Amino acid sequence: KGPNEDTVPSMNRAFNHGAEASETDWRMNADRNWYQMHDQDASRTTNGIGNIADLTDEQVAKLRTPAGARVM
């Protein structure tokens, strides 16, 4: 199984397979730091619940995709 969408591992895989560009989304969290995350809500793509805008850095650090990638 490959890496989940909008993660650093997914971009690395795409470039390793010949991609020349990548599109990503960035969300600001409650501590006003930016994280690479496609959805505003963490529940579809990670083990977390809630909007990234409402999560602290500590909470975001615990998020993992089904493939085990961290939200960065």
FENBEL-V497171 format. One record per run of one state. SS is the DSSP state (hx for helix, st for strand, lp for the rest). FROM is the first residue (numbers start at 1). TO is the last residue. Records with the same first field share a line. If there is no record, write none. Layout:
BEGIN
SS=FROM-TO, FROM-TO
END
This chain:
BEGIN
lp=1-7, 17-25, 29-33, 37-40, 42-50, 55-56, 62-63, 65-69, 71-72
hx=8-16, 52-54, 57-61
st=26-28, 34-36, 41-41, 51-51, 64-64, 70-70
END
